[in-house]
């Protein structure tokens, strides 16, 4: 009997783990919401070229559902951070300086250029660190730009859950 119990336990541990979504009244939800996020821009000055905004999200192992996407909404800044319209967006597992496997994304930018809805073609698994790169090309004017970040679980009728607030500071150029 002890051998049977040990064998069953080993079989359960060896099977591929995919997060089974938690459903509440037909809606998909996280058990543990991601809470660690960071916005990185290696170009610090207003109107500086070649700017890329990296949103990095640490997705907890016990999330209870795969990550299907994010919503980013600007809540402060001198002008819309995406003033020039939709920009190329890519995503990958890892951090900006340690890029791993690419993740295909679809991004929708709002007409007022202050919010972006990003959906992953293949869901991000719990325990991964995912980074979404917005290739803006040019920084906005000097100011502190603040965004609210919402995580969207993969699954039917997802419940969007607030991750937190992230920000970047753009400085006045010094000539």
C-alpha positions as CSV (number, residue, x, y, z in Angstrom):
1,X,0.0,0.0,0.0
2,X,2.8,2.4,0.9
3,X,4.4,1.7,-2.5
4,X,1.2,2.5,-4.3
5,X,0.8,5.8,-2.4
6,X,4.5,6.8,-3.2
7,X,4.0,5.9,-6.9
8,X,0.8,8.0,-7.1
9,X,2.5,10.9,-5.4
10,X,5.5,10.7,-7.8
11,X,3.2,10.5,-10.8
12,X,1.4,13.6,-9.7
13,X,4.6,15.5,-9.2
14,X,6.0,14.5,-12.6
15,X,3.1,15.5,-14.7
16,X,3.3,18.8,-16.6
17,X,1.9,21.6,-14.6
18,X,-0.4,24.0,-16.2
19,X,-2.3,26.4,-14.0
20,X,-5.9,25.4,-13.8
21,X,-7.9,28.6,-13.8
22,X,-10.1,29.5,-10.8
23,X,-13.7,30.2,-11.9
24,X,-16.1,32.2,-9.8
25,X,-19.6,32.4,-11.2
26,X,-18.3,31.6,-14.7
27,X,-15.5,34.2,-14.5
28,X,-11.7,33.4,-14.5
29,X,-9.7,34.8,-11.6
30,X,-6.3,34.6,-10.0
31,X,-5.8,33.1,-6.6
32,X,-2.6,35.2,-6.1
33,X,-2.5,38.5,-8.0
34,X,0.9,39.6,-9.4
35,X,2.2,42.4,-7.2
36,X,5.7,43.1,-8.3
37,X,6.0,45.2,-11.4
38,X,8.5,47.6,-12.8
39,X,8.7,50.2,-15.6
40,X,12.2,50.7,-17.1
41,X,13.3,53.2,-19.7
42,X,17.1,53.4,-20.4
43,X,16.6,56.8,-22.2
44,X,16.0,59.4,-19.5
45,X,15.8,62.7,-21.3
46,X,12.8,64.5,-22.9
47,X,12.5,64.0,-26.7
48,X,15.5,61.6,-26.7
49,X,15.4,59.1,-29.5
50,X,15.3,55.3,-29.5
51,X,13.2,55.0,-26.3
52,X,11.8,51.6,-25.3
53,X,9.5,51.3,-22.3
54,X,9.9,47.9,-20.6
55,X,7.1,46.7,-18.2
56,X,8.3,43.8,-16.2
57,X,5.9,41.7,-14.2
58,X,6.8,38.9,-11.8
59,X,4.0,36.4,-12.0
60,X,3.7,34.4,-8.8
61,X,3.9,30.6,-8.8
62,X,0.6,30.2,-6.9
63,X,-1.4,32.5,-9.2
64,X,-4.1,29.8,-9.9
65,X,-4.4,30.9,-13.5
66,X,-2.2,31.7,-16.5
67,X,-1.6,35.3,-17.4
68,X,-3.6,36.2,-20.5
69,X,-2.6,39.9,-20.7
70,X,-2.2,43.3,-19.1
71,X,-3.8,46.7,-19.2
72,X,-1.7,49.8,-18.8
73,X,-3.4,53.1,-18.2
74,X,-1.6,56.4,-17.9
75,X,-2.9,58.4,-14.9
76,X,-0.3,61.2,-14.9
77,X,2.1,62.9,-17.3
78,X,2.6,66.1,-19.3
79,X,1.3,64.5,-22.4
80,X,0.2,61.0,-23.4
81,X,3.2,58.7,-23.3
82,X,2.1,57.2,-26.6
83,X,1.4,60.7,-28.1
84,X,2.5,59.6,-31.6
85,X,0.1,56.7,-31.7
86,X,0.4,52.9,-31.7
87,X,4.0,51.6,-31.4
88,X,5.6,48.2,-32.0
89,X,5.1,45.9,-29.0
90,X,6.9,42.7,-28.2
91,X,7.0,40.5,-25.1
92,X,9.4,37.9,-23.8
93,X,10.1,35.8,-20.7
94,X,12.8,37.4,-18.6
95,X,14.0,40.9,-17.9
96,X,15.2,43.7,-20.3
97,X,18.8,42.8,-20.0
98,X,18.2,39.0,-19.8
99,X,15.7,38.2,-22.5
100,X,14.4,34.7,-22.9
101,X,11.8,33.1,-25.1
102,X,9.6,35.5,-27.1
103,X,5.8,35.6,-26.4
104,X,3.6,36.8,-29.3
105,X,1.3,39.7,-28.4
106,X,-1.6,41.7,-29.7
107,X,-1.8,45.3,-28.5
108,X,-4.7,47.8,-28.8
109,X,-4.0,51.5,-28.1
110,X,-6.8,53.8,-27.1
111,X,-7.7,56.8,-29.2
112,X,-6.6,59.3,-26.5
113,X,-3.2,57.5,-26.4
114,X,-3.3,56.9,-22.6
115,X,-4.2,53.2,-22.4
116,X,-3.0,50.0,-23.9
117,X,-4.6,46.6,-23.8
118,X,-2.0,43.8,-24.4
119,X,-3.0,40.1,-24.9
120,X,-0.6,37.2,-25.1
121,X,-1.1,34.7,-27.9
122,X,0.0,31.9,-25.6
123,X,-0.6,32.5,-21.9
124,X,2.3,33.1,-19.5
125,X,2.7,30.4,-16.9
126,X,2.7,31.1,-13.1
127,X,6.3,31.5,-11.8
128,X,7.5,33.3,-14.9
129,X,8.8,36.8,-15.2
130,X,7.4,38.5,-18.3
131,X,8.5,41.8,-19.9
132,X,6.5,43.8,-22.4
133,X,8.5,46.2,-24.6
134,X,6.9,49.3,-26.1
135,X,9.2,50.7,-28.8
136,X,8.1,54.3,-28.6
137,X,11.0,55.8,-30.5
138,X,10.9,59.2,-28.8
139,X,10.5,60.2,-25.1
140,X,7.7,62.6,-24.1
141,X,8.4,66.0,-22.5
142,X,9.9,66.3,-19.1
143,X,7.7,65.0,-16.3
144,X,6.9,62.0,-14.1
145,X,4.7,59.5,-16.0
146,X,2.5,57.3,-13.9
147,X,0.5,54.2,-15.0
148,X,-1.9,51.8,-13.4
149,X,-1.2,48.2,-14.3
150,X,-3.9,45.5,-14.3
151,X,-3.3,41.8,-14.9
152,X,-5.8,39.7,-16.9
153,X,-6.1,36.0,-16.3
154,X,-6.3,33.6,-19.3
155,X,-9.7,32.0,-19.6
156,X,-13.3,32.7,-20.2
157,X,-14.8,36.0,-18.9
158,X,-11.6,37.1,-17.0
159,X,-11.7,39.3,-13.9
160,X,-9.1,42.1,-14.3
161,X,-7.1,42.5,-11.2
162,X,-5.0,45.6,-10.2
163,X,-1.3,44.9,-9.9
164,X,-0.3,48.4,-8.8
165,X,1.1,51.7,-10.0
166,X,4.4,52.1,-12.0
167,X,6.2,55.2,-13.1
168,X,9.1,56.6,-15.0
169,X,10.7,60.0,-14.7
170,X,11.7,61.9,-17.9
171,X,14.3,64.7,-17.3
172,X,15.0,68.0,-19.0
173,X,17.9,67.6,-21.5
174,X,21.1,69.2,-20.3
175,X,23.1,70.8,-23.2
